[in-house]
């Protein structure tokens, strides 16, 4: 998949749109577009799984060390920042960094995506072992496991707040099997299949993910009905990027991959996704509120807020990368 970084950028923008967008009107269409933008999170889970599914051999020690440094440590640092900025009690800080708040509040917890994603990565050896043991039928095994877990959590444990994460498991599993599934579809049927997914997915998203949030047969089931639309988005982006790559192999086509302005912009945003998510949740609402009070225009305030958050996120990302390089160099010199 040549468009992974662009899809990450698109996902980050969708999450910004979901959290901070100030509508022009009260129309159902505009409202549904904003309320459907939660699929940005789903796409992140899909892309993370896709990368794992392409690996043939993993050094688990290095893998967990990397995920700890990339996900958990920034999560702790953001929690410390929020502790001072938002005036938390020390008890809440401990509950956040230990994961207790996430277990209690699910999607209402501080930066829930960080512990949720870390948990999925922590379970990676299990996912890949199932995939290896059951081959193509492993996807069915995983989906059955998800369904049993969801039913158990809702009706036995009655911990509905965790379904926000549990219902991301199917799209994660589909990411693991994306290449295998794509190979099963004959070339002549790929475009019709994608069009079918887009049409059906758009209807489901509009009817059950935006206008009405579907909460049956399981609570928060609207995350599941969004899957056809999400697969269509991934599939079309994959086809477009693949088509460009093939064209550029022709001697008459001299452009290189990713030279378009839109592609460059999405790739740039795709490098600051975690920082952008964290900052919008910690300071985004206050920043937008202050700008709205000053400018008196919702749409301009939204655009300026996004621009400021992206600039801050890019700065944080550069500091993080520089720090990691410095630590790596120090280790080599010891």
N, C-alpha and C positions, 0 to 999 in steps of 0.2 A: 504494500500500500504506500503510494508516493505522497499521499496527502495528509499523513498523520499529524504533522505539526500545524497545518492549516486547520484541520478539524479541532485540534486543541484550542487554537485561537478562537474559532467560531464558538466553541463550547463556553469559553471564558466570557465572550461577549454576550451570549445568551443568558448567563448567570447574572451578569451586570444588569441586563435588560429586565430580568425577572425581579431583581431586588430593588432597583433604583429608578426605573422608568416612571416618568410622570405623564399620564395620558393627555392627549390633546382633547379628546371627547369622552363621552360615556357610551360609545357604540359597542355592541357586542363583539364585533370583529376585532377592534383594537384591544379590548379587554381580554379576549381569548388568545390573542397573540402573546400578550404579556404573561398570562397565566400558564401558557403552554411552554414557556421558555425554561421550565424546570428540566427539560430534556438535556440541557447542557451538562448537568451532573451525570446523567445516564451515559452520555457520550464519553465522558471521562472514564467511567468504569469500563466501557467497551474497549476503548483504546488502550487502557492499562492491561486488560486481559489479552488483547491482540498481541501486544509486545511479548507477553509471557508465552503465548501459544506458539510463537515463532522460534523460541529458544529450544535448542536440541540438548544442551547441557548447561546446568546452572551450578555455580559454586555457591552453595547455600550460605556459607559464612560471609562471603563478600556480598551476597544478595541482601541478607538481613542487615548487615552493617550499613550498606548503602541506603536502604529504605529507612533505617533508623535516623541516619544523618539528614536525609532529604525530606522526610515527612515528620517524624516525631520531634526532633530537636527544634525545627522551626515552629512547630505547634506549641512547644513549651515556651519558646521566646515570645511568641505572639500572646500567649496567656499571661506572661509576666508583664508585657506591655499593657494589656487590657486591665490587669490588676491595678496598675498605677493610673492609667488613663480613665477608667470607668469607676475607680474607687471600690473594687471588690473587697470583701473580707478575705482574710488569709485562708479560711476554711474552704471557700469556693475555689480558690486557686489550687489547693490540694485536690479537691474533687475533680476539677477539670483535667489536670495533668495526669491524674491516676486513672481516668476513664470512668469514674463513678458517675459524674454528671451525664456523660453520654448514655450510660446504661439506664439512668433514671428518666432522662428527658428526650433521648433520641434526637430527632431533628431540631428540637428546641434547645439543645445544648450548644455550648460555645464551639464554633467552627467544627461541627459534627463530622464534616467530610474528612478531616484529617484522621481522627481515630477510626472512622469507618473504613477508609481506604487502607490504613495500616493493618486493620484486622483482616481485610481481604488478602493483603500481601502475606500476612502471617499464616494464612491458610493455604497459600500457594502450593506447598508440597502435597497437600491432600488433593487439590484440584488436578495437578499434573499427574499424580499417581493414578487417580481414577481414569483420566484420559488415556494413560498408557495401558492400564489394565483392561479397559473395556473398548478401546479403540473408538470407532464411530458411534457405538451405542453408549459411550460415556456421557454424551450430552443428555440423553434420555435419563440416565442414572442421576446426573446432577440435577436435572429439572424435577425429578421425582423427590429427590432429597430436599430441594427448595420448598416444594409444596407441602411436604410433611412438616418441615420446620416452621413454615408460616402458620399452618393450622395449629400446631402445638403451641407456638408463641401466643397466638391470639386467643384460642379457646381454652387452653390449659394454664399457661403461665399468666395470661391476660396482661401481657406487656406490649400493648399496641404501638407504643412509641418506637419500638425496634423495627416495625414493619417498613418504615421509611428506608432502612438499610437492607433488610432482608429481600424486599421486592426489587432491589438492584442486582440481585444474584443472577436472574435469568439473562439480563443483557450482558453481564460479565461473562457468563458461560458461553453465550453466543460469540463474544469476542474471542474466546479461546479457540473456537471451532470455525471462525470466519473463513479462513482460507480453504479448509476442507469442504465447507458447505458451498462456497463459491465454485469449487471444482466440480461439484456434482451437477450443476446446472449447465446444460448445453449452451454454447455461445449464442445460438439464435434465439434462445428463450430468456437470456439475461435481461435485456431491456424490457420486454413485456412483464417479466416478474417484478422488476423495479418499479415500473409504472403502476402495476397492481398494488404493490406495497404502499406506494405513495398515495394512491387514491383511497384505499381502505384506511391507511394510517391517518390521513388527513381528516377523514370523517370521524374516526374514533377519537382522535386528539381533540377535535372541535366539540364533539358531542359529550364525551365522557372524561376528558382531561382538562377542559377549560370551562365550558358552560355549566356543566355539572361534574363535580369530582366523584368519580365512581368509587364507592366503598363497599361493593359486594361482588362476588361472594366472600371476599376478604376485605378488610379495611385497607385503604390506600391502594386499591387495585388499579387505580388510574395510571400508576407507574407501569403496570404490565401492558395495558392497552396501547401505550405509547410506542411499544417495541417495533411494530411494523413501520411506523413513520421514521423512527431512528435508523432502522436498517436501510430504508430507502435513501435517507440522507447520506449515510456512509457509502452505500453502493454507488450512487450517482457521483459522489466526489471521487471515489476510487476509479470509476470509469473515465471520468474527465481527466484526472491526473495520469491514468494509464494511457489514454489516447494521446495526450500531449507527449508523453515519454516516447511512445512508439513513433510519433511523427518526427520527433527530434533525432531519431536514429537515421532518418533519411538525409542524404548528403545535401539536399536542397534546403533543409531547415537548419538554421545556424543558431537559433536562440537556445538558451540553456534553461533547465528546469527552474521554475520559481522566479522568473524575472519580472512578472507582472506586479504592478503596484499593490493590488489587492492581496495577492499571494504573499508578498513581502510583509505587508501589514499584519496579516493573520499569523504568519510565522513568528513575527516579533511578539505579538500578544501571546502566542503559544509557548513562549519561553518564560513568561512571568505569571503563569496561571495561578499557582498557589499563593504567591504574594498578593496578586490582585484580588483573589477570593477573600483572603484574610483581611486586607485593608478595607475592602468595601463593607465587611461585616462589623469591623471595629469602629472605623471613623466615617464610613461612607454616608450614613444617614445624617449624622451631625453636620458633615461638610455640605451635603446637598441642602439641608435645611437652612444653613447660614447663607449659602449662595442664593437660595430662593427668596429669603427675606431681603437680601440686598438687590437682586436683579429683578424680582417680581415676574419672572418668566420661567415656567416649569421646564420647558424643553431646552432652553439655553442653560439653565441650572444643571440639568441632567448631563448635557454634553460636556460642560466645564468640569463637573464632578468626575465623569469618566476620564477626561484628559488628565486631571490632576492625579487621580488614583493610578493611572497607567504610568505616569512619570515617576511617582513615588515607588511603585512596584518595580519599575525598571532599575531605579537606584538601589533598592534593597537587593534585587537579584544580582546586580554587579558586585555589591558588597559581599553577598553570600559566596559567589563564585571566587572572588579574590581571597576570601578567608579560607575556603576549602583548598585552593591552590597553595596558599601559604602554609597551612597545616600539613599538607602532603609533602611539601618541600622540607619542612622541619623534620618530619619523620624520616625522610631519606637521609638527612644529614646526621641523624642520631647514631 
